[in-house]
Amino acid sequence: MYSDTPDIIPFTSPFKVELLTQAQLETLQGGTLRLLDEVGVHFPSQRALEILADHGAQVDWETESVRIPPDLVQKAMSTAPRSFVLGGREERFDLLLDGSCSYLCTDGTGVHIVDLETQEMRASRKEDVARMARVCDALPLISFYWPMVSAQDYGHAAPLHQCHAGLTNTLKHVRGGMTLPPQLAPYIVEMATAVAGNTQALRRRPPICANFCTIAPLAQDGHSIETALVYAEAGIPTSFMAMPTMGSTAPATPLGALAVGDAEVVSGMVLLQLAYPGAPVFHSILVSLMEPRTGGYVSMVPVFWSMMAAQLAHAWNVPSLGGARVSGDALDVSWQSGWEGGFGSALIPLCGSEVTGLLGLLGSAMILYPEQMILDYEICQFAYDVLHGFEFDAADMALGVIKGVGPRGHFLAQKHTRKRIRDFRLSPLLRQKDSDGNLRDPREMALEEFKRLDETHHPQPLPREVLAELDRILAAADREAEKKGRDD
């Protein structure tokens, strides 16, 4: 018996925050152009170096560094599309990245999970990726499934199996094929093509996208760049994500971190546009902080820096991933995780990012507690209810009802009350009592709800012939990955 997947609910809001003026955005972009022209970016890929050199960039072949002149940057970026579609399995799950709304995204990709049965922490497995996809498929505010944990039981082929687990367990768009050796990238393209139907459909409504992290400061990862080129040729959208850490891999100022991160992201997008003009790309910078007392990592820094990154993406005329983040640094479900989630969720509709939220993980996106997914979702639901706006209707003043009740009366017996009191959504995790009349723990109820969805929600599977084709592709990829492992 299969479950219906509810229509997705995008975040829309009449409230928007733009922290940077046009002049300030131009200053930031000017800084990026200067870094790319005068300092350059490390590209450890022969193919990337040849593409950049052929188009007029200054390549130092010995150090593998590239300086890109401003006119070449502007020319390349002018071909990047401002909007494109991230496809779902059905058109009702398509996401149009044009700035008209924000789509809520899960966070990825952790390596630890608290086991649903034993409550002990362990390494994550493919079955966990599939389970989270099914649970997210049931939650209408979740529009975009980024595999939340990794398939560590599959070695080099883990990204392929994560992508497979997503595609076969949700009808929503899936992020897949990241941190993959480039020789395995064609298998991801084959999987996406099998699900889309053909190569033309893959370009129109790609069912997956990929993300590649740059290396701060001012470097690309060789495998990631070469894999990104494979995806760009096929029409699979790609985001470059810079993660500069203030004080260690970036200057100890927000604007310095944004400048470093933007140069990294833009250099990657420029490469793809030079190789395949019009390739769908989007922009992401997640600024973090070095904890000055310990040297540790702090991802939950003031969110306005991420909001500025979203503005910067739009100044380059491409969509943005990020803007606000619900996941944080708490190591357990606690006051800290509630604070981080509450603050981040309130800014989701304000930031203007096309893909945003990054929810469901703890420990700086390393640890998955199943109940945290439900707790974060409830926080985001409340933010949606408060900030998506409302329709002003003078009839809602209910003046006739007030007149009928009059002074010192009450509204309990009014038909209007019986009808309209149901308009208010109250969280199922709050104010609930057990059989003895004691208030129940919201964390306990969140875990129960997660288990209920895990047991009862089973989305419509892919057609049998597509599943068989995916199995064939995975088997071939596993053999290739095993060969690579022996060669390494």
N, C-alpha and C positions, 0 to 999 in steps of 0.2 A: 504494500500500500504506500503510495507516494503522497507527499505533502505539497500543497500549493505554496509557492514562494510569493510573499506579499510584494506589491509594488514598492520601489524604493521611495524614500522621502528625502529630497535634497534640502539643504539648509538655505533658506532665503531670509533676508532681513532688510528692513528699511534703514537700519543703522549700519554705517560703514565708517571706518577710521582710516584716514590717510595722514600719516605722521610726517611725511616728507613733502616739501613743496617741489614744484617742477624744477626750480633752479637747483635744489639740493640733490634731486635725482640725477640731473645732468652733471653735477659735480662728482657724484659717486661713479657714474658711468665714465666720466673723464678719467678718474683714478684707475678704473679697470683698464681702459684703453692704454693708459700710460704704463701700467704694469706689464701688459701683454707686449707692448712695443719695446720697452726699455729693459725689462728684466726677463720676461719669457716664462715658459712652462716646460717642465720635463715630460717628454713623450717617449717612453721606452718601447717603441713599436716601429719597426722598419717601414711597415705599410703606412702608418700615420705620418711618419717623417716625409716619405715620398709624396704623399698627397699634399701636405702643407708646403713642401718645397716647390712642387709643380705649380702652385697657385701664387707663389711670390713671397711666402714667409721666409724668414731668415733662419736657416737650420744649422746648428752646430752638430755635425754628425758624431763627433767624438764624445760629447757630453749628452747627446740626445735632447738638447734643449732647443726650444723654438721661440723666436720672437715674431709676433704677428703685427704688422702695421695697422694703424687705425682704419684706413680705407678698406683693407681686406676684411677686417672684422665687421665693419658696417655692411659691406657688400654681401658677405656670407649670411649675416643675421637677417638681412632683408628678405631672404628666401624662406626663413622659418615660418611656418603657419601660426597665426594667432590663435586659431581654434581648430580642433579636430575631435573625433569621436573615439572614445574607449568603448568597445563593444561588449555587450552582454550576450548570453546565449540566445536571448530573445530581445527584440528591439526595445521592449519596455524597460530593459535594464541598461540601455545605452547611456553613456555619460557624455554630454556635449561640453567640452572645456572651452567656454567662451566668456567666462566672467559673470554670467547672469546668476549663478548660484554656486554654492560650495557643496562638495560631496564628501561625506564622512568616510574615513579610511581607517582600517585597523593598523596597528603598529607591527613592525617586523624587523629583524627576524631573530627571535631569541634562541637560546641554546638549552635552557633549563625549563622544566615544567614540574609543578606539584601534581603528582599522580592523583587522578580523580578517585581512585579506590583506596590506595594506601596512605594518601596525604603526605608521602615522602617525596623530596625533590630528586629528580633524575634527569638524565639527558633526554632531549626530545626525540621523537620518532615520526615517521611518515604518518602513522595512524593518528597522531596528535594534530598534524597539519590538516588531515581530512576531517577530523572531528570539529576543529575550529571553523573550517569552511562551512560545514553543515549548520552549526549554531549561528554563524553570521548570516547565512542564507535566510534564516527565520526572522532576522531583526531588520525592520524596514528602514531605519535610519542609516544602517551600514550599506554604503553604495559600492564599495571598492574593497576587495579582499586582498590584502597583502599577507601572504603566509606568515603567521605570527611566530612560529617556531620552525626549526630546521629539521630535515629528515636525516639525522646523523647516522642512521642505520644504513645509509646508502653511499657513504664515502664521496668520491669525486662526482658521482652522478646525483648527489643530493638535490641540487637545484632543479634537475629534470623531474625528480620524483615529487618535489614540492609543487611544481607547476602542475603535474599530473593530478596530485591530490586536490588541488584547487579546482581545476577544470572539471573534475568528475564529481565534485561535491557541492558546487554552488552554481547558480545560473547567473551570478554577477561577474563583473569584470575581475580578472585575476592578474596580480603582478607575479611575473615568473621569469626564470632564466637569468638570475643575477649571479655574480661571483662564479662564473662558469668558465672553465678552460675553453678557449675559442674553437678548438676542434670539436667540441660538443654542441656549440651553438646551433649548427644546422639542424640538430634533432629538435631543438625548441621550435625552430621555424616550421619543421614538419608537423609537430604537435599542434601548433596554432593554426596551420593550414587545414589540418584534418578537422578541427573543431569548427573553423570558419566555413569550410566547404570547398574553397578553391583559393587561388592566389589573389584573384580580383576581390573576392569578399574579404580576404584577410586585410587588404589595404583599406577597404571602405569601413569595415567594422572589426578592427583587430580585437580578439578576445583576451589578449594579454598585453602587458607593457613590461618594460624592464627598467631597473634603476642601477646606476653605477656610481659608487662613491669615489670621489677624487682623493688625492693624498695631500694633505696640508703639510707645509705650504707649497703651493704652485707646482703640483705634480699630478700626472695621471698614472693609473695602473695599466700596465701593458696589456694584460689579458682582457681587462674590462674594455679598453679602447677597441681592441680587435673584435671582441664580441659585439660591441655596440655597432660597429660597421656592418657586421653580418645582419643584425636586426634592422638597421636603417635601410639596407638594400631591399629587404623584404617588406618594409612598411610598418614594422612593429615600433610603436612609440617608445621613446627612451628619455628618461630623466637622468641628469647628472646631479648628484647630491654632494655638496661640499659640507664638511663638518669641522670647521676651524675651531680650535680650542684656545680661547684667550689666555695668554700668558705662556703657552708652550709652543703650539703650532701656528699661532697668530698673534698679532700685537694685542696688548692688554687693553684694548679699547673696542667698543662695538663697531665703530666705523672702520677701524683697521681690519677687524675680522671679516666684515662684510666685503671689503675691498679684496682681500685675499681669496675668500670663497667665490666671489663673483668672477674673478679672473680665471679660477679653475673651471667653474661651470661653463662660462662663455667659451673658453678655449675648446672644450669638448663639443659644444654645440656648433662652433665654427667648423671643426673638423668634419662633422657629419653633413653640414650644409655644403661644404666644398665637394665632398664625395658624392652626395645624393641630395641635390637642392630640393627643398620642400619636404625633407624627412621630418616627421612629427617629433618634436622635442619639447620637454618642459624643464623648468628651472627649480632648483631647490638648494637652500642654504640653511643649515641647522647650526646655529652658533652655540657653543658650550664654553665652560669656564674651568680653568685649572684651580682646584681648591688650594688657596695659597698656604694653608696650614699643613696640608698633607701631601700635596701634589696629585690628589685624586681628581676624578672627573665629575663635573656637575652639569647635567644636561638641562635642569630646570632653572634657566636664567630668565630675567625679565622678558616677557613675551614680546614686548614692542620691537625688539630686534628682529624677531622672526617676521613680524608684521611688516617691518621695513624691507625685509628680503622679498616678501610677496610684491610689494610695490616695485621693487627693482626688477623682478621678473617681468612685470607688465610694462615697465619702461623699455625693456628689450623686445616687447611685443610677442611674448610667449606665455603660455599658462604656467601656473605656480603650483608646486607641491610643498605644503608646510603651512606657514602662517600662524598656526596655533597647534599646541601639542597637549594631549590629555595625559599620556604616559609620563612618568617622571622617574625620580631616583630612589624612591622608597623601596626598601628591600622586602617589605611585608605589607599586608593589608592593614593600614593604620591611619592615624590622624594625618600623617604626611602624605600618604597616597590620596586621601580625600581632599586635602588642600590643593595638591598639585592637579588632580583631576578636575576639581571644581573651578579653579582659576583658569585652566586651559580651555575647558569646555565653554566658558562664558565668552571667550574671545573667538570661537570658531566662526560665528556669522559676521563678526566685525572685520576680519582680516582680509577678506576678498580673495583668498586662495581658492583655486578650482578644486584641488584635492587637499583635504586638511583633516585634523583631528588626531590621527596617530594614537589610537587608544587600545587599552587592554593588557599592556605589559607593565612590569615593575622592574626595579633594578637597572635603570637606564637601558630599557628595552632588551634585557637579558633573561628575565624570568616571567613565566606565565603561571599565574594562579587562575584556574578556571572561573572562580567566582568574581575575579576582578573584571573580567569581560562584561559581566552583567552589571556590576556596580558602576563601571565607567559608562556603560550604555544608559543607565538610569540618570546619571549626572548629565549626559548629553541630551537626553530627552527633556529634562527640566530646562536646560539652556535653550533648546528649540522652542518649548512652550512659551518661555519668557520673551525671547528676542526675535522670533520670526514675524512678529507684527500681528495686527488684528484688523478686522473690518468694523469701522464705526457705524453703528446702526442706532438712530435715535430711539427706535422702539425698545431697545434694550434698557433704556432708563426706567421702563415699567411704571410710568407715572400712574396709569390706571390701577395697577395692582396696589401701589402704595396708597392711593386714594381710598380703595376699597378696604384696606386694613385699618388705616387711620392711626391716630396717636395711641400709644400704649398697647397696640395689638401685636400679633406675630404672624409670620408668613409660613408656618409649618403646614397649614391645611390648604394652602393655595395650589390650584392646578399648575399655575406658572412655576411654583417651586418644584413640584414633583417632576415637571418636564425639564426645567433648565438646570436643576442641581446636578444632572448627569453630564453637563457640558464640561465639568472640571475633571481633568485627569489627575488622580492621586497615585503616587508611587505605590506599587504593591509591596515594596520593601519597608515601608514606614507604617508605624502605628498599628502593627498586627500583633494579636495576642494569642497565646497558646490556650489549651483547654483549661488551664488553671487561672487564666486571666493575666498572666505575666507577659510583658512586652517581649517579642521575639527579636533575636539578633539579626539585623539586616544581612550580615555576611552569611549567616547560616541559610537564610531564605534565598540569597543570590546563588549559593551553591546548589540548592534544591531546584531552582529555576534552570540553572545550567544543565543539570542532570535530566530534567524533564525535556528540554529541547533536544539534548543529545539522544534521548531514547525515542522521541516521537517525531522529530522532523527529518524527513527523508525526501530531499528534492528529486524532481524528475531526472532520471539518468540520461546521459547522452545515448543516441541511437546505438544499437548493438554493433553495427559495422564500424562506427567511429571508435567505440571502446576497443574493438579488436585491433584497429589500426594504431591506436595509442599504445596498446600492449606490444605490438610489433616494433614500434619506434623505440619504446623504452628498453626492450630486450637488446636491440642493436646498440643503443647508447650505453647500456650496462657493459656490453662486451668491449666497446671502445674505451670506457672509463677504466675497466679492469686492465686493459692493455697499457693505458697511460700510467696506471699505478705501478705496473711491473717495470715500465721504462724509467719511471722516476726513481 
